[in-house]
């Protein structure tokens, strides 16, 4: 499945279209006037689209109910549409879709089919397409008035026309600053100007379904990215590849941050060791200078005095702990001499 856009307000440009993940556009062959300056496909735009490998599909719409004007209107519009196709580098063997941009009733269908019959006189029946809701495209195909169907979700409910080549979804996306409708191609040939028929088809329907699933998983619904993966700088949802790239970039940033934190921790550890050493040095008792010059010898003298003081109580004739005189073995004789005197 391929994904494309249609737009009328302005022209996003081929580069923006490809960057957003789309590879075809359905473009108007009629002028939109001042209210829709980007509606008409121009030769310059067509060249730009081809340069960026964006396929082009042609559509004609002037007013929503133009097809109700019947056969003659179909002839006039088909001539003008084909002239614009050729002016923009297209060929006359590719289809033009004509739009019934309203809820078509069975009574309306008769005039719409007549309009398509008139267009067929200019383009050939095989190159007439219709764009509309389920009932308008189904009735036109059943009547043989149209050979190509571009079904829009509008006026379709949940009905799907299995013969449709293009599906205009209800999704919109801003591309290059332009609001665009998202489309899905449901066949290999959906009216694109650069279609090349292939004789041998190597891909089975099952394989095509697998490839489509892979594409959706990589780029998200409508190739518009996955909202779960966040947005890029332009506000667009990231694809799976973009999300992985953003995650790897963030991992690199976190790795650098962890390295910086490790450096800071090492510096803090070194600073802490220095502070601990200073605290230990400052907590020791020191004499002020110049007394610190004799601090060592004084400490030694103090230790010796302390030891001498501890020995004093054991020396004879020195005051004891109670303040009295310590007596020796001759103390009795001294006492008798004292009493005689």
PANUSE-423286 format. One line per 3 residues: number of its first residue (from 1); for each residue y negated, x, z negated of C-alpha. Coordinates in nm, 3 decimals. Layout:
// PANUSE-423286
NUM	Y:X:Z; ...
// end
This chain:
// PANUSE-423286
1	0.000:0.000:0.000; -0.349:0.115:0.086; -0.664:0.015:-0.099
4	-1.002:-0.054:0.057; -1.343:-0.210:0.008; -1.577:-0.458:0.168
7	-1.950:-0.463:0.093; -2.278:-0.601:0.225; -2.564:-0.515:-0.011
10	-2.580:-0.145:0.083; -2.368:0.136:0.225; -2.190:0.361:-0.032
13	-2.094:0.626:0.227; -1.764:0.779:0.323; -1.770:1.057:0.063
16	-1.820:0.817:-0.228; -1.552:0.582:-0.095; -1.295:0.860:-0.074
19	-1.395:1.001:-0.412; -1.332:0.658:-0.565; -0.979:0.657:-0.424
22	-1.017:0.416:-0.130; -0.932:0.492:0.232; -1.037:0.188:0.436
25	-1.323:-0.061:0.460; -1.368:-0.405:0.613; -1.715:-0.410:0.765
28	-1.939:-0.682:0.904; -2.046:-0.688:1.269; -2.339:-0.922:1.192
31	-2.679:-0.854:1.040; -2.755:-0.963:0.685; -3.133:-0.949:0.708
34	-3.360:-0.824:0.432; -3.145:-0.973:0.156; -2.834:-0.780:0.265
37	-2.960:-0.459:0.429; -2.618:-0.296:0.425; -2.419:-0.576:0.581
40	-2.420:-0.464:0.944; -2.189:-0.178:1.043; -2.396:0.079:1.231
43	-2.283:0.361:1.462; -2.408:0.620:1.210; -2.211:0.458:0.928
46	-1.899:0.438:1.144; -1.928:0.808:1.226; -1.965:0.892:0.857
49	-1.660:0.684:0.765; -1.446:0.848:1.032; -1.566:1.193:0.924
52	-1.426:1.120:0.577; -1.103:0.966:0.712; -1.192:0.614:0.606
55	-1.033:0.353:0.832; -1.251:0.067:0.964; -1.157:-0.300:1.000
58	-1.395:-0.547:1.171; -1.516:-0.881:1.036; -1.768:-1.135:1.162
61	-1.965:-1.367:0.935; -2.317:-1.501:0.967; -2.317:-1.801:0.735
64	-2.039:-1.934:0.513; -1.972:-2.245:0.728; -2.049:-2.101:1.072
67	-1.694:-2.174:1.195; -1.755:-2.547:1.161; -1.973:-2.520:1.475
70	-1.655:-2.510:1.679; -1.544:-2.370:2.011; -1.878:-2.267:2.163
73	-1.983:-2.085:1.847; -1.657:-1.892:1.856; -1.728:-1.773:2.209
76	-2.081:-1.659:2.122; -1.982:-1.483:1.801; -1.683:-1.308:1.957
79	-1.901:-1.164:2.233; -2.158:-1.034:1.984; -1.886:-0.898:1.756
82	-1.704:-0.714:2.033; -2.030:-0.561:2.155; -2.097:-0.423:1.806
85	-1.740:-0.290:1.781; -1.782:-0.095:2.103; -2.126:0.025:1.995
88	-1.974:0.169:1.675; -1.688:0.348:1.849; -1.416:0.084:1.816
91	-1.198:-0.053:2.095; -1.140:-0.400:2.236; -0.767:-0.400:2.158
94	-0.813:-0.430:1.781; -0.864:-0.759:1.593; -1.179:-0.911:1.448
97	-1.149:-1.130:1.139; -1.378:-1.435:1.136; -1.473:-1.568:0.792
100	-1.444:-1.922:0.663; -1.625:-1.854:0.337; -1.577:-2.192:0.168
103	-1.304:-2.429:0.048; -1.171:-2.564:0.378; -1.036:-2.920:0.396
106	-0.779:-3.043:0.650; -1.061:-3.216:0.837; -1.261:-2.892:0.851
109	-0.958:-2.706:0.986; -0.975:-2.874:1.326; -1.321:-2.735:1.395
112	-1.226:-2.397:1.251; -0.926:-2.376:1.482; -1.150:-2.471:1.774
115	-1.387:-2.189:1.680; -1.096:-1.944:1.681; -0.979:-2.078:2.017
118	-1.324:-2.004:2.157; -1.310:-1.648:2.018; -0.970:-1.601:2.180
121	-1.125:-1.648:2.527; -1.323:-1.328:2.464; -1.087:-1.117:2.255
124	-0.745:-1.245:2.350; -0.533:-1.449:2.113; -0.358:-1.141:1.975
127	-0.691:-1.000:1.848; -0.821:-1.308:1.663; -0.807:-1.303:1.286
130	-0.925:-1.532:1.008; -1.049:-1.456:0.659; -1.038:-1.733:0.400
133	-0.843:-1.901:0.120; -0.474:-1.983:0.132; -0.500:-2.314:0.315
136	-0.746:-2.210:0.585; -0.550:-1.899:0.684; -0.210:-2.073:0.663
139	-0.317:-2.364:0.881; -0.475:-2.132:1.139; -0.158:-1.922:1.160
142	0.059:-2.232:1.184; -0.157:-2.368:1.466; -0.145:-2.038:1.653
145	-0.527:-2.021:1.652; -0.521:-1.687:1.465; -0.279:-1.396:1.476
148	-0.418:-1.202:1.177; -0.485:-1.322:0.822; -0.712:-1.175:0.556
151	-0.658:-1.390:0.246; -0.907:-1.400:-0.038; -0.821:-1.496:-0.396
154	-1.100:-1.754:-0.381; -0.973:-2.106:-0.300; -0.613:-1.979:-0.312
157	-0.508:-2.048:-0.670; -0.181:-1.864:-0.720; -0.060:-1.920:-0.362
160	0.017:-1.620:-0.144; 0.038:-1.641:0.233; 0.331:-1.409:0.320
163	0.198:-1.348:0.672; -0.132:-1.205:0.554; -0.220:-0.849:0.651
166	-0.506:-0.803:0.404; -0.567:-0.929:0.053; -0.920:-0.954:-0.086
169	-0.876:-0.944:-0.463; -1.110:-1.087:-0.723; -1.176:-0.735:-0.854
172	-1.504:-0.559:-0.795; -1.597:-0.194:-0.830; -1.923:-0.006:-0.807
175	-1.891:0.277:-0.554; -2.186:0.497:-0.466; -2.410:0.254:-0.655
178	-2.292:-0.043:-0.444; -2.098:-0.343:-0.575; -1.784:-0.370:-0.361
181	-1.486:-0.605:-0.345; -1.146:-0.439:-0.374; -0.890:-0.508:-0.101
184	-0.522:-0.432:-0.055; -0.349:-0.372:0.276; -0.009:-0.539:0.283
187	0.119:-0.404:0.612; 0.096:-0.072:0.789; -0.113:-0.234:1.063
190	-0.386:-0.450:0.915; -0.634:-0.426:1.199; -0.774:-0.078:1.136
193	-0.927:0.090:1.438; -0.739:0.418:1.391; -0.392:0.264:1.363
196	-0.124:0.460:1.543; 0.206:0.282:1.600; 0.516:0.473:1.498
199	0.843:0.414:1.675; 1.065:0.527:1.388; 0.994:0.415:1.035
202	1.158:0.655:0.793; 1.055:0.478:0.474; 1.265:0.185:0.360
205	1.107:-0.110:0.175; 1.263:0.018:-0.147; 1.116:0.364:-0.096
208	0.778:0.216:-0.012; 0.791:0.017:-0.338; 0.864:0.338:-0.530
211	0.578:0.522:-0.359; 0.345:0.233:-0.435; 0.448:0.239:-0.802
214	0.387:0.616:-0.819; 0.045:0.572:-0.662; -0.047:0.299:-0.910
217	0.073:0.508:-1.205; -0.134:0.805:-1.091; -0.455:0.625:-1.001
220	-0.437:0.302:-1.200; -0.474:-0.062:-1.091; -0.666:-0.086:-0.766
223	-0.694:0.294:-0.771; -0.979:0.240:-1.016; -0.836:0.459:-1.294
226	-0.691:0.373:-1.636; -0.938:0.246:-1.900; -0.698:0.378:-2.168
229	-0.773:0.735:-2.058; -1.149:0.709:-2.113; -1.432:0.752:-1.866
232	-1.569:1.044:-1.668; -1.933:1.156:-1.654; -2.013:0.877:-1.406
235	-1.863:0.606:-1.626; -1.551:0.560:-1.408; -1.210:0.519:-1.567
238	-0.999:0.833:-1.544; -0.686:0.856:-1.334; -0.371:1.008:-1.482
241	-0.455:1.346:-1.328; -0.816:1.329:-1.450; -0.698:1.228:-1.798
244	-0.457:1.522:-1.813; -0.731:1.760:-1.699; -0.967:1.626:-1.967
247	-0.696:1.665:-2.233; -0.625:2.026:-2.131; -0.996:2.103:-2.138
250	-1.022:1.957:-2.489; -0.719:2.161:-2.603; -0.894:2.474:-2.476
253	-1.208:2.382:-2.669; -1.006:2.323:-2.988; -0.828:2.656:-2.943
256	-1.164:2.833:-2.925; -1.285:2.644:-3.232; -0.972:2.745:-3.428
259	-1.032:3.110:-3.331; -1.390:3.088:-3.454; -1.273:2.931:-3.782
262	-1.020:3.208:-3.834; -1.296:3.468:-3.788; -1.517:3.286:-4.038
265	-1.230:3.264:-4.291; -1.165:3.640:-4.260; -1.533:3.711:-4.317
268	-1.537:3.480:-4.621; -1.227:3.650:-4.765; -1.394:3.993:-4.730
271	-1.713:3.862:-4.891; -1.512:3.707:-5.176; -1.335:4.037:-5.246
274	-1.668:4.218:-5.261; -1.810:3.959:-5.500; -1.502:3.980:-5.723
277	-1.540:4.357:-5.741; -1.908:4.326:-5.831; -1.833:4.067:-6.101
280	-1.566:4.292:-6.252; -1.803:4.588:-6.246; -2.091:4.394:-6.400
283	-1.872:4.237:-6.671; -1.790:4.583:-6.824; -2.009:4.705:-7.119
286	-2.243:4.992:-7.019; -2.525:5.176:-7.198; -2.864:5.184:-7.028
289	-2.977:5.507:-6.868; -3.028:5.776:-6.994; -2.804:5.686:-7.290
292	-2.528:5.619:-7.039; -2.511:5.998:-6.991; -2.357:6.037:-7.340
295	-2.162:5.714:-7.329; -1.831:5.892:-7.292; -1.877:6.150:-7.572
298	-2.023:5.890:-7.805; -1.722:5.668:-7.753; -1.497:5.962:-7.850
301	-1.700:6.035:-8.166; -1.683:5.670:-8.259; -1.307:5.670:-8.232
304	-1.282:5.979:-8.459; -1.515:5.825:-8.719; -1.306:5.512:-8.719
307	-0.993:5.715:-8.788; -1.168:5.910:-9.069; -1.290:5.593:-9.230
310	-0.938:5.460:-9.230; -0.823:5.774:-9.426; -1.101:5.768:-9.694
313	-0.930:5.527:-9.933; -0.639:5.768:-9.969; -0.855:6.066:-10.083
316	-0.869:6.140:-10.467; -1.185:6.072:-10.666; -1.345:5.845:-10.405
319	-1.446:5.491:-10.475; -1.175:5.241:-10.396; -1.207:4.911:-10.235
322	-1.313:4.744:-10.564; -1.597:4.994:-10.634; -1.418:5.164:-10.933
325	-1.311:5.529:-10.962; -0.962:5.625:-10.853; -0.772:5.812:-11.140
328	-0.543:6.106:-11.112; -0.262:6.215:-11.351; -0.521:6.385:-11.581
331	-0.725:6.081:-11.645; -0.596:6.038:-12.002; -0.730:6.381:-12.114
334	-1.065:6.303:-11.966; -1.078:5.979:-12.160; -0.994:6.154:-12.496
337	-1.263:6.415:-12.438; -1.509:6.151:-12.365; -1.434:5.962:-12.685
340	-1.473:6.276:-12.897; -1.811:6.357:-12.764
// end
